[in-house]
Amino acid sequence: MADKRKRYAMSQCRALFALAALALALLLPHVADAQNYPNKPVRLILPFGAGGVADVTARLVTEKLGDKLGQRFVIENMPGAGGINAARAVLSAPADGYTLALFSNGTAISVSLFKSLGFNPVTDFVPVSSMGYFDFIFVTQAGSPYPTLGEFIKAAKAKPAALNVGTINVGSTQNLSAQLFKSTAGVDVTIVPFRSSPDVLIALLRGDIQMAIENYTAVQSHVTDKAAIAVASSGTNRTTFLPAVPTVKEAGGGDFEARSWNAIFAPKGTPPDAIKTLNAALREVLDMPDLKKRALDLGIEAKASSPEEILDRLKSDIDKWAAVIDRAGIAKQ
């Protein structure tokens, strides 16, 4: 009986050793992959179509990133309401660092704008780094009786609901910035949404609206040609590309700040070494003078962050825009 128990114990030990060896054999390739990351092309999935600010930023950055890390970074455009399609595509892929998501302040807005996203950007993803930040520009028509934001605010207070502010579609950052401006400046203006940036600018130049809120790339040619006047920028500080233009706060618009941003996130469970490698490479790439200049020409401030910093920005923007949406009474989609 004792010999039988001894043989049984030995067989159990051999089985455990075999299982441990198998587990180690399965684990070692993954450890090696993480240490050698990246060793194959990396996908970056965007919730926007080609040609927009986010797309241009991503292509500028990933071109340099691929050179730095020795692997190709492939941009995939998956536009769709709330970024749902793009997020689902990232979450359905293995969390190995080879499928990444581009998030923006639009992601933060979508949390409150949609009844159900089907994903949680805070808990289902992990942050890597920011890529770029950009402000919005408040513009009036050349020859307008409101050549400054202060004069526009004064007129808006004198004639409630008489002045129109144009933006792209309801729920966009431009549109919610107009809602925030109403609150911080204490004015009653009519916010008119349009389908596209060109439609907004046409309405401004035609005199259908008295002010427009748009990104720099959309208004740049009109401001350069003096068909439109830049009366304020939306950030905390003046923009590098329009240093003579005051911020909304400086111009009398109250405690106003609205910045758009783009950042890279990865699905939850992505190896920390992959996140660390990407973050370090992005810090180097986004500090390159030629990239900074190319981005600035588009009105983008190329800037990396720690994972914690961009996660904090995402969380704060979720809270900020939720309050604006609630105050404006915008129905969930």
C-alpha positions in Angstrom: 0.0 0.0 0.0 2.8 2.4 0.9 4.6 1.7 -2.4 1.3 2.4 -4.3 0.9 5.7 -2.5 4.5 6.6 -3.3 4.1 5.7 -7.0 0.9 7.8 -7.1 2.6 10.8 -5.5 5.5 10.6 -8.0 3.1 10.4 -10.9 1.3 13.5 -9.6 4.6 15.3 -9.3 5.6 14.4 -12.8 2.2 15.6 -14.1 2.6 18.9 -12.3 6.1 19.4 -13.7 4.8 18.6 -17.1 2.0 21.2 -16.7 4.5 23.8 -15.4 6.8 23.2 -18.4 3.9 23.5 -20.8 2.8 26.8 -19.2 6.3 28.1 -19.4 6.6 27.1 -23.0 3.4 28.9 -23.8 4.4 32.0 -21.9 7.9 32.4 -23.2 7.0 33.4 -26.7 4.6 36.1 -25.4 7.3 37.4 -23.1 9.7 37.5 -26.0 7.1 39.3 -28.1 6.5 41.9 -25.5 10.3 42.5 -25.1 10.8 42.8 -28.8 7.7 45.0 -29.4 6.9 45.8 -32.1 7.9 43.0 -34.4 5.1 43.4 -37.0 2.9 46.2 -38.4 0.7 48.1 -35.9 -2.8 49.2 -36.7 -4.1 52.6 -35.5 -7.9 52.7 -35.9 -9.5 56.2 -36.2 -13.2 57.0 -35.7 -12.9 59.6 -38.4 -12.8 59.8 -42.2 -9.6 60.6 -44.1 -8.5 64.2 -44.5 -9.6 65.7 -41.2 -7.4 67.1 -38.5 -7.3 63.8 -36.5 -6.4 61.9 -39.7 -3.7 64.3 -40.7 -2.2 64.4 -37.2 -2.2 60.6 -37.0 -0.5 60.2 -40.4 2.2 62.8 -39.5 2.9 61.0 -36.2 2.7 57.4 -37.3 5.1 58.0 -40.3 7.8 59.2 -37.8 6.8 56.5 -35.3 7.3 53.7 -37.9 10.7 55.1 -38.7 11.6 55.2 -35.0 10.4 51.7 -34.1 11.3 50.0 -37.4 7.7 48.8 -38.1 4.9 50.1 -40.3 2.0 51.8 -38.6 -1.2 51.4 -40.6 -4.0 53.9 -40.4 -7.5 52.5 -40.7 -10.4 55.0 -40.9 -13.7 53.8 -39.4 -16.0 56.8 -39.1 -19.2 56.3 -37.3 -21.4 57.9 -34.6 -19.6 58.1 -31.3 -16.6 56.2 -32.5 -18.5 53.0 -31.8 -17.3 51.1 -34.9 -13.7 52.0 -34.3 -13.8 51.1 -30.6 -15.4 47.8 -31.3 -12.8 46.9 -33.9 -10.0 47.6 -31.4 -11.7 45.7 -28.6 -12.3 42.7 -30.8 -8.6 42.4 -31.6 -6.0 40.8 -29.2 -4.8 43.2 -26.5 -1.2 42.8 -27.6 -0.2 46.3 -28.7 -0.7 45.8 -32.4 -4.2 47.3 -32.6 -4.5 50.8 -31.1 -7.3 53.4 -30.9 -7.3 57.1 -31.6 -9.4 58.9 -29.0 -10.2 62.6 -28.9 -12.3 65.0 -26.9 -15.1 63.8 -29.2 -14.7 60.5 -27.3 -15.3 62.3 -24.0 -18.4 64.0 -25.5 -19.8 60.8 -26.8 -20.1 59.3 -23.3 -22.9 61.8 -22.6 -24.2 62.4 -26.1 -25.2 58.8 -26.8 -27.6 56.6 -24.9 -25.3 53.6 -25.2 -21.8 53.5 -26.6 -21.3 49.8 -26.0 -17.8 50.5 -24.5 -16.3 52.6 -21.7 -13.3 54.6 -22.8 -12.0 54.8 -19.2 -12.3 51.2 -18.1 -12.1 49.2 -21.4 -8.9 51.0 -22.6 -5.5 52.0 -21.2 -3.9 55.3 -22.2 -0.6 55.6 -24.1 0.0 59.3 -24.9 -1.5 62.4 -26.4 -0.5 63.3 -29.9 -1.7 66.9 -30.5 -3.9 69.7 -29.2 -5.7 72.4 -31.1 -7.9 75.4 -30.3 -11.0 76.7 -32.1 -11.1 80.1 -33.6 -14.0 82.6 -33.2 -14.4 84.5 -36.4 -16.6 87.3 -37.7 -17.1 88.6 -41.2 -14.8 91.3 -42.5 -16.6 94.7 -42.2 -18.8 93.3 -39.4 -19.9 95.7 -36.7 -18.3 93.2 -34.3 -14.5 93.4 -35.0 -13.8 92.2 -31.5 -15.4 89.5 -29.3 -16.0 92.2 -26.6 -18.2 94.1 -29.1 -20.0 91.0 -30.1 -20.8 90.2 -26.5 -22.0 93.7 -25.8 -24.3 93.6 -28.8 -25.6 90.1 -27.8 -26.5 91.3 -24.3 -28.2 94.4 -25.8 -30.3 92.3 -28.2 -31.0 88.8 -26.7 -31.4 86.0 -29.3 -30.8 88.4 -32.2 -27.3 87.3 -33.1 -26.5 83.9 -34.7 -23.4 81.7 -34.1 -22.6 79.0 -36.6 -21.0 75.7 -35.9 -20.9 72.2 -37.4 -23.4 69.6 -36.3 -25.1 69.4 -32.8 -22.8 67.6 -30.3 -19.6 68.5 -32.1 -16.9 70.2 -30.0 -17.5 73.4 -31.9 -21.2 73.3 -31.2 -20.7 72.5 -27.5 -18.1 75.3 -27.4 -20.8 77.7 -28.5 -23.1 76.4 -25.8 -20.3 76.8 -23.2 -19.7 80.4 -24.5 -23.3 81.3 -24.0 -23.0 80.2 -20.4 -19.6 81.7 -19.5 -20.2 85.0 -21.4 -23.8 85.3 -20.1 -25.2 85.9 -23.6 -28.4 84.7 -25.4 -27.4 83.9 -28.9 -28.9 81.5 -31.4 -26.6 78.6 -32.3 -27.1 77.5 -35.9 -25.7 74.0 -36.8 -24.5 73.2 -40.3 -23.5 69.9 -41.9 -19.9 70.9 -42.7 -17.2 73.5 -42.1 -17.5 75.0 -45.6 -21.2 75.5 -45.0 -20.5 77.4 -41.8 -18.0 79.7 -43.5 -20.3 80.3 -46.5 -23.1 81.3 -44.1 -20.7 83.7 -42.3 -19.4 85.4 -45.5 -23.0 85.7 -46.7 -24.1 87.4 -43.5 -26.5 84.6 -42.4 -24.6 84.2 -39.2 -22.7 86.9 -37.3 -20.0 84.6 -35.8 -18.5 81.2 -36.5 -16.5 78.8 -34.3 -14.2 76.5 -36.2 -10.8 74.9 -36.2 -7.8 76.8 -37.6 -7.5 74.8 -40.8 -11.1 75.6 -41.8 -10.8 79.4 -41.3 -7.1 79.9 -42.1 -7.5 81.0 -45.8 -10.4 83.3 -45.0 -8.5 85.0 -42.2 -5.3 85.2 -44.3 -7.3 86.8 -47.2 -9.0 89.2 -44.7 -12.5 87.9 -45.6 -12.9 87.0 -42.0 -11.6 88.4 -38.7 -10.3 86.1 -36.0 -11.6 87.7 -32.8 -10.7 85.0 -30.2 -9.1 81.6 -29.7 -10.6 79.0 -27.4 -7.7 77.8 -25.3 -6.2 78.8 -22.0 -3.3 80.6 -23.7 -3.1 82.4 -27.0 -2.3 80.2 -30.0 1.2 80.2 -31.5 -0.2 80.6 -35.0 -2.4 83.7 -34.1 -0.5 85.3 -31.2 -2.2 88.7 -31.6 -5.6 87.1 -31.2 -6.8 87.1 -27.5 -8.4 84.1 -25.9 -12.1 84.1 -25.2 -11.4 84.7 -21.6 -9.1 87.6 -22.3 -11.7 89.1 -24.6 -14.4 89.1 -21.9 -16.0 85.7 -22.5 -15.8 84.6 -18.9 -14.1 81.5 -17.6 -14.0 79.8 -21.0 -11.6 77.1 -22.2 -12.2 74.5 -25.0 -9.3 72.5 -26.5 -9.5 69.6 -28.9 -7.0 66.8 -28.6 -6.0 63.5 -30.1 -4.4 60.6 -28.3 -3.5 57.0 -28.6 -5.2 54.4 -26.3 -4.9 50.6 -26.3 -7.4 47.9 -25.2 -7.3 46.9 -21.6 -4.8 44.1 -21.0 -2.2 45.4 -23.4 1.3 44.5 -22.0 2.8 47.4 -20.0 6.1 47.0 -21.9 4.3 47.8 -25.1 2.7 50.9 -23.6 6.1 52.0 -22.2 7.8 51.5 -25.6 5.1 53.4 -27.5 5.0 56.3 -25.0 8.8 56.7 -25.1 8.9 56.7 -28.9 6.0 59.2 -29.1 7.8 61.5 -26.8 10.8 61.6 -29.1 8.8 61.8 -32.3 6.5 64.6 -31.1 9.5 66.6 -30.1 11.0 66.6 -33.5 11.3 70.2 -34.9 10.2 69.3 -38.4 7.1 67.4 -37.2 6.2 70.3 -34.8 6.4 72.7 -37.7 4.3 70.6 -40.0 1.7 70.2 -37.3 1.7 73.9 -36.4 1.1 74.8 -40.0 -2.2 73.0 -39.6 -3.0 74.7 -36.3 -2.0 71.6 -34.2 0.3 71.7 -31.2 2.2 68.4 -31.3 2.6 67.3 -27.7 3.2 64.0 -25.9 2.0 63.2 -22.4 2.3 60.6 -19.7 -0.5 57.9 -19.8 -1.8 59.4 -16.5 -2.0 62.9 -17.9 -4.1 62.0 -21.0 -6.3 59.8 -18.9 -7.0 62.7 -16.5 -7.8 64.9 -19.5 -10.3 62.3 -20.8 -12.0 62.0 -17.5 -12.2 65.8 -16.9 -13.6 66.4 -20.4 -16.2 63.7 -19.9 -17.4 65.6 -16.8 -17.1 69.0 -18.4 -19.0 68.2 -21.6 -21.7 66.2 -19.7 -22.5 69.4 -17.8 -22.7 71.4 -21.0 -24.9 68.9 -22.7 -27.2 68.7 -19.7 -27.5 72.5 -19.4 -28.2 72.9 -23.1 -30.9 70.2 -23.0 -29.4 68.3 -25.9 -31.2 65.0 -26.4 -29.2 61.8 -26.3 -28.8 60.1 -29.6 
